Amino acid sequence: MSPCCLLALLAVISLTLAASPGVKVKLTDKGIEYGKQIGMASLQQKLKTMKVPDLSGTEKVPPIGKVKYSLTGMTIVNLGLPKSALVLMPGTGVRLAITNAFINLHGNWRVRYFRFIQDRGSFDLAINGLTITADIAIKSDETGRPTVSTVNCVANVGSASIKFHGGASWLYNLFKSYIDKALRSALQKQICPLVADVITDMNPHLKTFNVLAKVDQYAEIEYSMVTSPTISKSSIEFSLKGEFYNIGKHQEPPFSPTPFSLPPQDNNMLYIGVSSFTPNSAGFVYNNAGALSLYVTDDMIPPSSPIRLNTGTFGVFIPEIAKRFPGMMMKLLVKTVKEPTISLEPNNVTVQASGTVTAYAIQPNTTLSPLFVLNMEGSVSAQMNVTGVKLAGVQSLDNIFLMVLKVVVIPKVNARLEKGFPLPTIGKMNLINTQLQVLKDYMLIGTDVQFTG
């Protein structure tokens, strides 16, 4: 688990600049708070592994004179980070601020004085008022994936109280103020490198960001950033490419994204805006791959339908079919002739498509005999209303093909849409409490985030 999962959501910086993104992602205060909680738990565990170096030296203690001492085997027995904040710094990055932290240590002491007198015992050290401030930079590597690093860190120990046990502990009490100072200095030197390690340890997790995600055997989608993130005091917004490509062949479509802005909503941790450019680029890709085609046979038509895919039904409209191919079943090939166009309006998705319907008679030996080809243009809305369909040449067949669209083609399209496509995520990141709105020119996904593993 990444120690600062929030940064995993924040840390995507673009390799190239473009005018408009296909996808926008906004992290709200709610998401920032969730990320902070996970990050602080990981940071606390890391700080508990802090190794405090042994201390030794010589001090002149009246009236005894020179006393040689050593403090060894110091281990952390308790550590708390009761108050912390993760602050967005507009235009720069993130600042981690921890206050009122405390550390309790236990260790062993040993002294030697008058050259031959030795004594030993144990001690307990309480560190209070510990503050840590770290500025974190967010950059991208050569693949467009995020990297993070600590650019500035300051740690201050407010107070240190040491209590000695056993032996001549009274002797240590004579110069414990020096010991307090030495221990505070040693701890302060250890804390910032550990914080830097925690931030650096995030990078392997950030490598899991799906900059390029496979959708199926035809397509993949790219989520690299097209501009630097826009950071405000309460949220951060990312502009992602959000473009489909044929696998292994990145060809740009003959259209570009239309600028859009996310609404000022903050009920969810995360908001993902998907513009019409993204599904339209998918249509471009699948059309180029020849994947927007479907064979329709009679067994795909509901049994209750009076219209069957056979030469008897179509012979009513085209008598020559029934004469030349009497009593035969038929097969229809529905395919696009160019990429479909998707438009988004409030609460409505409309797909406009141009295609052909090729009808075949199925011979007894299963070979196909072409009967006719019809050109088809029309639109399909998200409510499954098929409108404006025009079949060039044989207008009387409209009802048959409208029925085929409604009961066969649209359900197949819906089944594919229900599978969805990969969204920009990192590692074992789950989206929960997800809601979808269709707005002008884009779809808005409001969701909360949960990390597992």
C-alpha beads as a LAMMPS data file, in Angstrom:
LAMMPS data file: protein, C-alpha beads

453 atoms
452 bonds

1 atom types
1 bond types

-500.0 500.0 xlo xhi
-500.0 500.0 ylo yhi
-500.0 500.0 zlo zhi

Masses

1 110.0

Atoms # bond

1 1 1 0.000 0.000 0.000
2 1 1 1.319 3.410 -0.904
3 1 1 1.998 5.500 2.185
4 1 1 0.260 8.513 0.740
5 1 1 -2.509 7.250 -1.519
6 1 1 -3.768 10.782 -1.954
7 1 1 -0.570 11.661 -3.802
8 1 1 -1.153 8.653 -5.989
9 1 1 -4.318 10.419 -7.093
10 1 1 -2.670 13.797 -7.330
11 1 1 0.622 12.972 -8.940
12 1 1 0.190 12.976 -12.728
13 1 1 2.094 15.562 -14.727
14 1 1 1.933 15.821 -18.501
15 1 1 4.670 15.060 -20.964
16 1 1 3.045 17.082 -23.726
17 1 1 0.773 20.079 -23.847
18 1 1 -2.507 20.063 -25.760
19 1 1 -5.418 22.428 -26.097
20 1 1 -8.164 20.365 -24.487
21 1 1 -8.431 17.038 -22.650
22 1 1 -10.854 14.238 -23.326
23 1 1 -11.121 13.381 -19.630
24 1 1 -10.879 15.512 -16.490
25 1 1 -10.407 14.239 -12.948
26 1 1 -11.005 16.330 -9.834
27 1 1 -10.097 15.354 -6.287
28 1 1 -12.125 17.116 -3.597
29 1 1 -11.562 17.861 0.095
30 1 1 -13.225 14.567 0.894
31 1 1 -10.689 12.661 -1.158
32 1 1 -7.820 14.671 0.283
33 1 1 -8.898 13.768 3.831
34 1 1 -9.177 10.076 2.952
35 1 1 -5.733 10.062 1.393
36 1 1 -4.269 11.849 4.397
37 1 1 -5.624 9.246 6.798
38 1 1 -4.091 6.386 4.857
39 1 1 -0.825 8.250 4.361
40 1 1 -0.427 9.213 8.019
41 1 1 -0.980 5.629 9.179
42 1 1 1.808 4.474 6.860
43 1 1 4.095 7.331 7.866
44 1 1 3.602 6.535 11.549
45 1 1 4.588 2.914 10.959
46 1 1 7.690 4.040 9.061
47 1 1 8.776 6.441 11.802
48 1 1 8.492 3.645 14.362
49 1 1 11.352 1.921 12.556
50 1 1 13.597 4.942 13.123
51 1 1 17.046 3.982 14.415
52 1 1 18.448 6.359 17.029
53 1 1 22.261 6.173 16.997
54 1 1 24.198 5.474 20.174
55 1 1 25.548 8.545 21.924
56 1 1 28.810 8.816 23.871
57 1 1 31.059 11.577 25.127
58 1 1 32.793 13.193 28.056
59 1 1 31.425 15.907 30.286
60 1 1 33.017 17.823 33.143
61 1 1 30.702 17.451 36.128
62 1 1 31.618 19.372 39.300
63 1 1 32.769 18.243 41.796
64 1 1 33.552 14.827 40.295
65 1 1 35.419 16.037 37.245
66 1 1 35.374 14.307 33.877
67 1 1 32.676 11.700 33.344
68 1 1 32.586 9.430 30.321
69 1 1 29.105 8.344 29.324
70 1 1 27.288 6.339 26.667
71 1 1 23.645 5.873 25.744
72 1 1 22.977 2.692 23.766
73 1 1 20.221 0.383 22.558
74 1 1 17.655 3.130 22.137
75 1 1 14.341 1.871 20.780
76 1 1 11.019 3.600 20.146
77 1 1 8.283 2.247 22.424
78 1 1 5.551 4.678 21.407
79 1 1 4.988 7.273 18.684
80 1 1 1.973 9.413 17.886
81 1 1 1.017 11.849 15.151
82 1 1 -2.183 13.296 16.642
83 1 1 -2.444 16.354 14.418
84 1 1 -1.614 16.536 10.737
85 1 1 -2.666 18.383 7.613
86 1 1 -2.110 17.909 3.911
87 1 1 -2.284 21.303 2.266
88 1 1 -2.584 21.915 -1.455
89 1 1 -0.203 24.627 -2.616
90 1 1 -1.711 26.258 -5.722
91 1 1 0.609 25.935 -8.687
92 1 1 3.326 24.003 -6.861
93 1 1 2.457 20.790 -5.034
94 1 1 1.535 19.484 -1.609
95 1 1 2.694 20.377 1.896
96 1 1 2.583 17.852 4.710
97 1 1 2.403 19.478 8.165
98 1 1 2.548 17.466 11.396
99 1 1 2.317 19.134 14.816
100 1 1 2.239 18.025 18.449
101 1 1 3.764 14.641 17.641
102 1 1 5.450 12.653 20.393
103 1 1 8.015 9.866 20.700
104 1 1 8.864 7.715 23.739
105 1 1 12.175 5.830 23.782
106 1 1 13.852 3.349 26.105
107 1 1 17.577 2.709 26.282
108 1 1 20.608 1.852 28.434
109 1 1 23.195 4.125 30.014
110 1 1 26.755 3.570 31.241
111 1 1 29.248 5.886 32.989
112 1 1 32.881 5.819 34.007
113 1 1 34.534 8.360 36.314
114 1 1 37.670 8.591 38.494
115 1 1 39.058 6.355 35.717
116 1 1 38.062 3.138 37.424
117 1 1 34.493 3.548 38.730
118 1 1 31.805 2.262 36.348
119 1 1 28.045 2.092 36.614
120 1 1 25.083 1.323 34.372
121 1 1 21.318 1.380 34.203
122 1 1 18.375 2.245 31.908
123 1 1 16.532 5.391 30.939
124 1 1 13.257 6.591 29.403
125 1 1 13.100 9.547 27.046
126 1 1 9.927 11.486 26.200
127 1 1 9.969 13.735 23.132
128 1 1 7.037 16.164 22.879
129 1 1 6.025 19.002 20.581
130 1 1 7.576 17.373 17.506
131 1 1 6.751 19.209 14.276
132 1 1 7.445 18.061 10.722
133 1 1 6.890 20.139 7.594
134 1 1 7.608 18.599 4.201
135 1 1 7.038 20.075 0.730
136 1 1 6.398 17.429 -1.908
137 1 1 7.009 17.944 -5.620
138 1 1 4.947 16.096 -8.211
139 1 1 6.556 15.376 -11.572
140 1 1 6.317 12.893 -14.427
141 1 1 8.810 10.384 -15.716
142 1 1 9.634 9.673 -19.326
143 1 1 6.564 7.406 -19.693
144 1 1 4.094 9.995 -18.440
145 1 1 3.677 8.279 -15.106
146 1 1 3.978 10.271 -11.897
147 1 1 6.932 10.539 -9.563
148 1 1 7.108 12.344 -6.234
149 1 1 9.984 13.633 -4.135
150 1 1 10.579 15.724 -1.044
151 1 1 12.023 19.117 -1.963
152 1 1 12.102 20.560 1.533
153 1 1 11.741 19.141 5.030
154 1 1 12.114 20.631 8.480
155 1 1 11.764 18.721 11.764
156 1 1 11.844 20.343 15.188
157 1 1 11.723 18.705 18.608
158 1 1 9.901 20.914 21.069
159 1 1 11.085 19.340 24.323
160 1 1 12.864 16.248 25.590
161 1 1 12.557 14.825 29.092
162 1 1 14.854 12.012 30.195
163 1 1 14.571 9.915 33.312
164 1 1 17.391 7.607 34.465
165 1 1 16.921 4.389 36.394
166 1 1 19.339 2.270 38.447
167 1 1 22.930 2.701 39.558
168 1 1 24.337 6.189 39.908
169 1 1 21.502 7.767 37.968
170 1 1 21.893 10.771 40.255
171 1 1 25.106 11.459 38.367
172 1 1 23.364 11.672 35.019
173 1 1 20.843 14.057 36.442
174 1 1 23.702 16.540 36.987
175 1 1 24.144 17.036 33.249
176 1 1 20.911 15.718 31.727
177 1 1 20.277 19.048 30.008
178 1 1 23.241 18.314 27.747
179 1 1 21.934 14.813 27.119
180 1 1 18.501 16.225 26.233
181 1 1 20.047 18.528 23.672
182 1 1 22.188 15.796 22.120
183 1 1 19.232 13.424 21.802
184 1 1 16.999 16.098 20.252
185 1 1 19.683 16.822 17.676
186 1 1 20.119 13.126 16.870
187 1 1 16.392 12.611 16.402
188 1 1 15.954 15.703 14.247
189 1 1 18.648 14.408 11.890
190 1 1 16.837 11.076 11.519
191 1 1 13.273 12.249 10.885
192 1 1 13.502 14.089 7.542
193 1 1 15.438 11.306 5.757
194 1 1 12.724 8.891 6.888
195 1 1 9.993 11.196 5.580
196 1 1 11.855 11.403 2.266
197 1 1 12.032 7.597 2.181
198 1 1 8.282 7.340 2.753
199 1 1 7.619 9.690 -0.176
200 1 1 10.114 7.884 -2.422
201 1 1 8.545 4.533 -1.545
202 1 1 5.379 5.780 -3.257
203 1 1 6.948 5.726 -6.708
204 1 1 6.656 1.958 -7.309
205 1 1 2.929 2.311 -6.583
206 1 1 2.639 5.295 -8.897
207 1 1 4.163 3.147 -11.642
208 1 1 0.884 1.233 -11.652
209 1 1 -0.981 4.272 -13.011
210 1 1 -2.665 3.001 -16.183
211 1 1 -1.398 5.585 -18.653
212 1 1 -2.212 3.109 -21.427
213 1 1 -4.903 0.547 -20.643
214 1 1 -6.061 -2.282 -22.898
215 1 1 -9.811 -2.307 -23.505
216 1 1 -10.162 -5.421 -25.678
217 1 1 -8.542 -7.062 -28.697
218 1 1 -9.197 -3.949 -30.793
219 1 1 -8.524 -0.923 -28.624
220 1 1 -6.557 0.664 -25.829
221 1 1 -7.082 4.005 -24.098
222 1 1 -4.442 6.559 -23.166
223 1 1 -4.657 8.599 -19.963
224 1 1 -1.497 10.686 -20.043
225 1 1 -1.897 14.259 -18.885
226 1 1 -2.223 17.004 -21.510
227 1 1 -1.578 19.914 -19.119
228 1 1 -0.164 20.388 -15.661
229 1 1 -2.671 19.862 -12.847
230 1 1 -4.748 22.823 -11.760
231 1 1 -4.456 23.134 -7.986
232 1 1 -6.734 25.277 -5.872
233 1 1 -6.940 25.570 -2.107
234 1 1 -9.575 22.847 -1.879
235 1 1 -9.213 20.593 -4.914
236 1 1 -6.927 19.476 -7.685
237 1 1 -7.965 18.896 -11.279
238 1 1 -6.174 16.782 -13.858
239 1 1 -6.567 16.998 -17.614
240 1 1 -6.089 13.600 -19.247
241 1 1 -5.861 12.714 -22.901
242 1 1 -8.694 10.172 -22.689
243 1 1 -8.273 8.914 -26.248
244 1 1 -8.869 5.477 -27.739
245 1 1 -6.346 3.988 -30.145
246 1 1 -6.098 0.833 -32.195
247 1 1 -3.731 -1.490 -30.381
248 1 1 -0.225 -0.909 -31.675
249 1 1 -1.312 1.867 -34.032
250 1 1 -1.853 5.363 -32.671
251 1 1 -3.687 7.274 -35.380
252 1 1 -5.299 10.587 -34.468
253 1 1 -8.981 10.995 -35.405
254 1 1 -10.153 13.822 -37.691
255 1 1 -11.668 15.730 -34.744
256 1 1 -10.464 17.264 -31.492
257 1 1 -11.786 17.535 -27.936
258 1 1 -14.192 20.347 -27.136
259 1 1 -13.264 22.331 -23.991
260 1 1 -15.469 21.631 -20.968
261 1 1 -15.442 22.483 -17.262
262 1 1 -16.353 20.311 -14.297
263 1 1 -19.133 21.636 -12.043
264 1 1 -18.304 22.772 -8.481
265 1 1 -19.612 19.587 -6.839
266 1 1 -17.936 18.174 -3.729
267 1 1 -20.195 15.438 -2.332
268 1 1 -17.845 12.701 -3.589
269 1 1 -14.109 12.191 -3.195
270 1 1 -13.492 12.073 -6.918
271 1 1 -15.164 13.408 -10.055
272 1 1 -14.349 12.116 -13.533
273 1 1 -15.602 14.033 -16.548
274 1 1 -15.627 12.139 -19.854
275 1 1 -16.229 14.361 -22.879
276 1 1 -17.917 13.200 -26.064
277 1 1 -14.434 13.149 -27.633
278 1 1 -13.540 9.958 -25.746
279 1 1 -16.407 7.727 -26.972
280 1 1 -16.161 9.319 -30.418
281 1 1 -12.483 8.356 -30.576
282 1 1 -13.621 4.837 -29.634
283 1 1 -16.039 4.849 -32.572
284 1 1 -13.214 5.955 -34.859
285 1 1 -10.991 3.136 -33.608
286 1 1 -13.579 0.349 -33.786
287 1 1 -14.721 1.441 -37.232
288 1 1 -11.131 1.379 -38.476
289 1 1 -10.711 -2.093 -36.988
290 1 1 -13.826 -3.345 -38.784
291 1 1 -15.377 -4.245 -35.444
292 1 1 -18.637 -2.323 -35.943
293 1 1 -20.428 -5.088 -37.752
294 1 1 -22.958 -7.692 -36.679
295 1 1 -24.533 -10.708 -38.298
296 1 1 -28.238 -11.046 -37.439
297 1 1 -29.970 -14.405 -37.773
298 1 1 -33.537 -15.516 -37.142
299 1 1 -32.717 -17.141 -33.782
300 1 1 -31.801 -13.666 -32.493
301 1 1 -35.351 -12.412 -33.146
302 1 1 -37.831 -12.929 -30.265
303 1 1 -40.062 -15.965 -30.925
304 1 1 -43.146 -13.822 -30.331
305 1 1 -42.299 -11.538 -33.259
306 1 1 -44.456 -12.036 -36.369
307 1 1 -41.508 -10.916 -38.489
308 1 1 -39.048 -13.684 -39.303
309 1 1 -35.762 -13.551 -41.182
310 1 1 -36.742 -15.685 -44.137
311 1 1 -37.412 -15.177 -47.809
312 1 1 -41.162 -15.517 -47.224
313 1 1 -41.271 -12.406 -45.037
314 1 1 -39.074 -10.335 -47.325
315 1 1 -40.784 -11.717 -50.411
316 1 1 -43.876 -9.709 -49.456
317 1 1 -41.860 -6.547 -50.133
318 1 1 -39.552 -7.881 -52.831
319 1 1 -41.367 -10.730 -54.646
320 1 1 -38.280 -11.673 -56.662
321 1 1 -36.628 -12.908 -53.441
322 1 1 -39.371 -15.435 -52.731
323 1 1 -39.339 -16.628 -56.348
324 1 1 -35.584 -17.184 -56.620
325 1 1 -34.948 -18.439 -53.082
326 1 1 -38.180 -20.013 -51.870
327 1 1 -38.460 -21.201 -48.264
328 1 1 -34.958 -20.181 -47.209
329 1 1 -33.776 -18.571 -43.998
330 1 1 -31.908 -15.288 -44.221
331 1 1 -28.973 -13.566 -42.562
332 1 1 -28.377 -9.824 -42.290
333 1 1 -24.986 -8.140 -42.055
334 1 1 -25.276 -4.754 -40.342
335 1 1 -22.102 -2.655 -40.472
336 1 1 -21.033 0.966 -40.361
337 1 1 -19.580 2.751 -43.338
338 1 1 -17.964 5.475 -41.207
339 1 1 -17.423 6.088 -37.534
340 1 1 -20.577 6.825 -35.528
341 1 1 -20.957 10.206 -33.848
342 1 1 -21.972 10.491 -30.201
343 1 1 -23.484 13.677 -28.824
344 1 1 -24.173 14.363 -25.139
345 1 1 -27.008 16.501 -23.838
346 1 1 -28.421 16.687 -20.322
347 1 1 -29.741 13.206 -19.456
348 1 1 -29.453 11.995 -23.027
349 1 1 -26.888 10.256 -25.217
350 1 1 -27.507 10.179 -28.961
351 1 1 -25.602 8.038 -31.450
352 1 1 -25.780 8.999 -35.128
353 1 1 -24.602 6.348 -37.540
354 1 1 -24.415 5.580 -41.236
355 1 1 -24.230 1.991 -42.336
356 1 1 -25.340 -0.719 -44.674
357 1 1 -27.554 -3.749 -44.300
358 1 1 -26.637 -6.638 -46.556
359 1 1 -29.198 -9.414 -46.819
360 1 1 -28.254 -13.015 -47.641
361 1 1 -30.245 -16.144 -48.334
362 1 1 -28.845 -19.193 -46.513
363 1 1 -28.578 -22.077 -48.997
364 1 1 -29.151 -25.692 -47.870
365 1 1 -25.360 -26.197 -47.918
366 1 1 -25.021 -23.078 -45.634
367 1 1 -23.459 -20.906 -48.322
368 1 1 -24.734 -17.349 -48.506
369 1 1 -26.369 -15.849 -51.584
370 1 1 -26.478 -12.017 -51.566
371 1 1 -29.955 -10.582 -52.013
372 1 1 -29.697 -6.793 -51.638
373 1 1 -27.771 -4.009 -49.920
374 1 1 -29.479 -1.083 -48.235
375 1 1 -27.888 2.128 -47.070
376 1 1 -29.025 3.196 -43.613
377 1 1 -28.753 6.454 -41.695
378 1 1 -30.250 7.310 -38.334
379 1 1 -29.802 8.016 -34.666
380 1 1 -30.322 6.072 -31.474
381 1 1 -30.870 7.729 -28.099
382 1 1 -29.983 6.400 -24.669
383 1 1 -33.693 5.725 -24.050
384 1 1 -33.628 3.172 -26.902
385 1 1 -35.723 5.338 -29.202
386 1 1 -34.703 4.799 -32.809
387 1 1 -35.417 7.918 -34.844
388 1 1 -34.840 9.233 -38.303
389 1 1 -33.804 5.900 -39.848
390 1 1 -33.847 6.041 -43.627
391 1 1 -33.309 3.039 -45.865
392 1 1 -32.327 4.136 -49.347
393 1 1 -34.271 2.391 -52.093
394 1 1 -36.871 0.303 -50.220
395 1 1 -38.857 2.541 -47.878
396 1 1 -41.437 -0.169 -47.084
397 1 1 -38.789 -2.207 -45.181
398 1 1 -38.407 0.490 -42.516
399 1 1 -40.443 -1.341 -39.874
400 1 1 -38.511 -4.571 -40.271
401 1 1 -35.155 -2.946 -39.814
402 1 1 -36.369 -0.733 -36.977
403 1 1 -37.391 -3.927 -35.229
404 1 1 -33.984 -5.502 -35.885
405 1 1 -32.262 -2.451 -34.452
406 1 1 -34.420 -2.425 -31.325
407 1 1 -34.379 -6.104 -30.438
408 1 1 -30.936 -7.172 -31.682
409 1 1 -28.449 -4.403 -32.451
410 1 1 -29.180 -2.061 -29.531
411 1 1 -29.092 -4.848 -26.878
412 1 1 -25.721 -5.961 -28.273
413 1 1 -24.409 -2.399 -28.036
414 1 1 -25.771 -2.056 -24.502
415 1 1 -24.131 -5.305 -23.449
416 1 1 -20.774 -3.964 -24.611
417 1 1 -21.326 -0.607 -22.926
418 1 1 -22.196 -2.320 -19.643
419 1 1 -18.695 -3.813 -19.598
420 1 1 -17.386 -0.256 -19.591
421 1 1 -13.758 0.647 -20.202
422 1 1 -10.792 1.134 -17.872
423 1 1 -10.870 4.360 -15.885
424 1 1 -7.690 6.118 -14.697
425 1 1 -6.713 4.330 -11.480
426 1 1 -3.623 3.406 -9.506
427 1 1 -2.896 0.010 -7.986
428 1 1 -5.707 -1.625 -6.025
429 1 1 -7.990 1.367 -6.185
430 1 1 -11.716 0.664 -6.140
431 1 1 -14.450 3.132 -7.055
432 1 1 -17.519 2.955 -4.802
433 1 1 -20.804 4.863 -4.446
434 1 1 -20.540 5.776 -8.117
435 1 1 -23.128 7.944 -9.857
436 1 1 -23.343 8.970 -13.502
437 1 1 -24.775 12.173 -14.934
438 1 1 -25.010 13.092 -18.597
439 1 1 -24.436 16.804 -19.070
440 1 1 -23.815 19.086 -22.026
441 1 1 -20.906 17.625 -24.046
442 1 1 -19.643 15.343 -21.249
443 1 1 -20.564 12.643 -18.766
444 1 1 -19.804 13.215 -15.079
445 1 1 -18.916 10.293 -12.814
446 1 1 -19.042 11.090 -9.107
447 1 1 -17.398 8.425 -6.968
448 1 1 -15.665 7.651 -3.710
449 1 1 -12.369 5.793 -3.515
450 1 1 -11.236 2.772 -1.546
451 1 1 -7.749 1.272 -1.587
452 1 1 -7.288 -2.429 -0.808
453 1 1 -4.274 -4.644 -0.258

Bonds

1 1 1 2
2 1 2 3
3 1 3 4
4 1 4 5
5 1 5 6
6 1 6 7
7 1 7 8
8 1 8 9
9 1 9 10
10 1 10 11
11 1 11 12
12 1 12 13
13 1 13 14
14 1 14 15
15 1 15 16
16 1 16 17
17 1 17 18
18 1 18 19
19 1 19 20
20 1 20 21
21 1 21 22
22 1 22 23
23 1 23 24
24 1 24 25
25 1 25 26
26 1 26 27
27 1 27 28
28 1 28 29
29 1 29 30
30 1 30 31
31 1 31 32
32 1 32 33
33 1 33 34
34 1 34 35
35 1 35 36
36 1 36 37
37 1 37 38
38 1 38 39
39 1 39 40
40 1 40 41
41 1 41 42
42 1 42 43
43 1 43 44
44 1 44 45
45 1 45 46
46 1 46 47
47 1 47 48
48 1 48 49
49 1 49 50
50 1 50 51
51 1 51 52
52 1 52 53
53 1 53 54
54 1 54 55
55 1 55 56
56 1 56 57
57 1 57 58
58 1 58 59
59 1 59 60
60 1 60 61
61 1 61 62
62 1 62 63
63 1 63 64
64 1 64 65
65 1 65 66
66 1 66 67
67 1 67 68
68 1 68 69
69 1 69 70
70 1 70 71
71 1 71 72
72 1 72 73
73 1 73 74
74 1 74 75
75 1 75 76
76 1 76 77
77 1 77 78
78 1 78 79
79 1 79 80
80 1 80 81
81 1 81 82
82 1 82 83
83 1 83 84
84 1 84 85
85 1 85 86
86 1 86 87
87 1 87 88
88 1 88 89
89 1 89 90
90 1 90 91
91 1 91 92
92 1 92 93
93 1 93 94
94 1 94 95
95 1 95 96
96 1 96 97
97 1 97 98
98 1 98 99
99 1 99 100
100 1 100 101
101 1 101 102
102 1 102 103
103 1 103 104
104 1 104 105
105 1 105 106
106 1 106 107
107 1 107 108
108 1 108 109
109 1 109 110
110 1 110 111
111 1 111 112
112 1 112 113
113 1 113 114
114 1 114 115
115 1 115 116
116 1 116 117
117 1 117 118
118 1 118 119
119 1 119 120
120 1 120 121
121 1 121 122
122 1 122 123
123 1 123 124
124 1 124 125
125 1 125 126
126 1 126 127
127 1 127 128
128 1 128 129
129 1 129 130
130 1 130 131
131 1 131 132
132 1 132 133
133 1 133 134
134 1 134 135
135 1 135 136
136 1 136 137
137 1 137 138
138 1 138 139
139 1 139 140
140 1 140 141
141 1 141 142
142 1 142 143
143 1 143 144
144 1 144 145
145 1 145 146
146 1 146 147
147 1 147 148
148 1 148 149
149 1 149 150
150 1 150 151
151 1 151 152
152 1 152 153
153 1 153 154
154 1 154 155
155 1 155 156
156 1 156 157
157 1 157 158
158 1 158 159
159 1 159 160
160 1 160 161
161 1 161 162
162 1 162 163
163 1 163 164
164 1 164 165
165 1 165 166
166 1 166 167
167 1 167 168
168 1 168 169
169 1 169 170
170 1 170 171
171 1 171 172
172 1 172 173
173 1 173 174
174 1 174 175
175 1 175 176
176 1 176 177
177 1 177 178
178 1 178 179
179 1 179 180
180 1 180 181
181 1 181 182
182 1 182 183
183 1 183 184
184 1 184 185
185 1 185 186
186 1 186 187
187 1 187 188
188 1 188 189
189 1 189 190
190 1 190 191
191 1 191 192
192 1 192 193
193 1 193 194
194 1 194 195
195 1 195 196
196 1 196 197
197 1 197 198
198 1 198 199
199 1 199 200
200 1 200 201
201 1 201 202
202 1 202 203
203 1 203 204
204 1 204 205
205 1 205 206
206 1 206 207
207 1 207 208
208 1 208 209
209 1 209 210
210 1 210 211
211 1 211 212
212 1 212 213
213 1 213 214
214 1 214 215
215 1 215 216
216 1 216 217
217 1 217 218
218 1 218 219
219 1 219 220
220 1 220 221
221 1 221 222
222 1 222 223
223 1 223 224
224 1 224 225
225 1 225 226
226 1 226 227
227 1 227 228
228 1 228 229
229 1 229 230
230 1 230 231
231 1 231 232
232 1 232 233
233 1 233 234
234 1 234 235
235 1 235 236
236 1 236 237
237 1 237 238
238 1 238 239
239 1 239 240
240 1 240 241
241 1 241 242
242 1 242 243
243 1 243 244
244 1 244 245
245 1 245 246
246 1 246 247
247 1 247 248
248 1 248 249
249 1 249 250
250 1 250 251
251 1 251 252
252 1 252 253
253 1 253 254
254 1 254 255
255 1 255 256
256 1 256 257
257 1 257 258
258 1 258 259
259 1 259 260
260 1 260 261
261 1 261 262
262 1 262 263
263 1 263 264
264 1 264 265
265 1 265 266
266 1 266 267
267 1 267 268
268 1 268 269
269 1 269 270
270 1 270 271
271 1 271 272
272 1 272 273
273 1 273 274
274 1 274 275
275 1 275 276
276 1 276 277
277 1 277 278
278 1 278 279
279 1 279 280
280 1 280 281
281 1 281 282
282 1 282 283
283 1 283 284
284 1 284 285
285 1 285 286
286 1 286 287
287 1 287 288
288 1 288 289
289 1 289 290
290 1 290 291
291 1 291 292
292 1 292 293
293 1 293 294
294 1 294 295
295 1 295 296
296 1 296 297
297 1 297 298
298 1 298 299
299 1 299 300
300 1 300 301
301 1 301 302
302 1 302 303
303 1 303 304
304 1 304 305
305 1 305 306
306 1 306 307
307 1 307 308
308 1 308 309
309 1 309 310
310 1 310 311
311 1 311 312
312 1 312 313
313 1 313 314
314 1 314 315
315 1 315 316
316 1 316 317
317 1 317 318
318 1 318 319
319 1 319 320
320 1 320 321
321 1 321 322
322 1 322 323
323 1 323 324
324 1 324 325
325 1 325 326
326 1 326 327
327 1 327 328
328 1 328 329
329 1 329 330
330 1 330 331
331 1 331 332
332 1 332 333
333 1 333 334
334 1 334 335
335 1 335 336
336 1 336 337
337 1 337 338
338 1 338 339
339 1 339 340
340 1 340 341
341 1 341 342
342 1 342 343
343 1 343 344
344 1 344 345
345 1 345 346
346 1 346 347
347 1 347 348
348 1 348 349
349 1 349 350
350 1 350 351
351 1 351 352
352 1 352 353
353 1 353 354
354 1 354 355
355 1 355 356
356 1 356 357
357 1 357 358
358 1 358 359
359 1 359 360
360 1 360 361
361 1 361 362
362 1 362 363
363 1 363 364
364 1 364 365
365 1 365 366
366 1 366 367
367 1 367 368
368 1 368 369
369 1 369 370
370 1 370 371
371 1 371 372
372 1 372 373
373 1 373 374
374 1 374 375
375 1 375 376
376 1 376 377
377 1 377 378
378 1 378 379
379 1 379 380
380 1 380 381
381 1 381 382
382 1 382 383
383 1 383 384
384 1 384 385
385 1 385 386
386 1 386 387
387 1 387 388
388 1 388 389
389 1 389 390
390 1 390 391
391 1 391 392
392 1 392 393
393 1 393 394
394 1 394 395
395 1 395 396
396 1 396 397
397 1 397 398
398 1 398 399
399 1 399 400
400 1 400 401
401 1 401 402
402 1 402 403
403 1 403 404
404 1 404 405
405 1 405 406
406 1 406 407
407 1 407 408
408 1 408 409
409 1 409 410
410 1 410 411
411 1 411 412
412 1 412 413
413 1 413 414
414 1 414 415
415 1 415 416
416 1 416 417
417 1 417 418
418 1 418 419
419 1 419 420
420 1 420 421
421 1 421 422
422 1 422 423
423 1 423 424
424 1 424 425
425 1 425 426
426 1 426 427
427 1 427 428
428 1 428 429
429 1 429 430
430 1 430 431
431 1 431 432
432 1 432 433
433 1 433 434
434 1 434 435
435 1 435 436
436 1 436 437
437 1 437 438
438 1 438 439
439 1 439 440
440 1 440 441
441 1 441 442
442 1 442 443
443 1 443 444
444 1 444 445
445 1 445 446
446 1 446 447
447 1 447 448
448 1 448 449
449 1 449 450
450 1 450 451
451 1 451 452
452 1 452 453
